[in-house]
């Protein structure tokens, strides 16, 4: 069984302890984990030991970038890049930081992150809390050694910036970070910044991609709540403007598939991620792949909690996959298992 001894230990001890941090507050546990991983990142000997245990080689090249394996860390886990060396050691073949904005911002009021354990899901309304694009650029400039895996940078709109000025806001972030990312993700699909999803419309997206597509691969991250005609229109813009690919999907405003014990949380505002999103995310990946005839590579993300979920995502047409909520519930056994089970390309 893929879960293995490491998974059992994580479930019975590590996860149980993390879920008690801060009296059960999910964001407190997230911050606690990042602090420990940031400390690990400063310990080369310990990093090497972790890498020997978890790193997996299953290389492939997608949109001109060479990936050591096809399993990435999704944006949102390490927004400000505080623990970057730890993620490849834990088995990830690429890391996406952010979502970062041109202006530093605190995000939405707490509490804003909620675990739904029976559903293996999370609801968040974080609101792009981050230290800003320049702070991230400074941190990346100070990294003592190469990361060793591709780095993606997710760009979003500052909350204080009007929709009419969004293009310049994204462009400011891109200029600050251009030299540091191997690819850039344009996040126009978070449900937690007012008006942001309007940037998925043809006119807004066309202007945004016209400003950003250039020497580095630019991907568009889309919402699972779009209709197929709306996705098809978005894909037309991506193809016309030379986008390198699509990330499918962001979190959903839907609440289908929640376990009975978790339905009391269904009224919490924010985006739902985790196992209940798996079917819809896979449907969107399959639609993107079919609609573009495979011309646009897809990073599949949403509801991957075990290797079978990832296999179905690859079968649907994903070239790469990303983990976030599944990693919260399954720990470092998951990226290693998914990478080992990934189809060779």
Order of alpha helices (4+ residues) and beta strands (2+ residues): alpha-alpha-alpha-alpha-beta-beta-beta-alpha-beta-beta-beta-alpha-beta-alpha-beta-alpha-beta-alpha-beta-beta-alpha-beta-alpha-beta-alpha-alpha
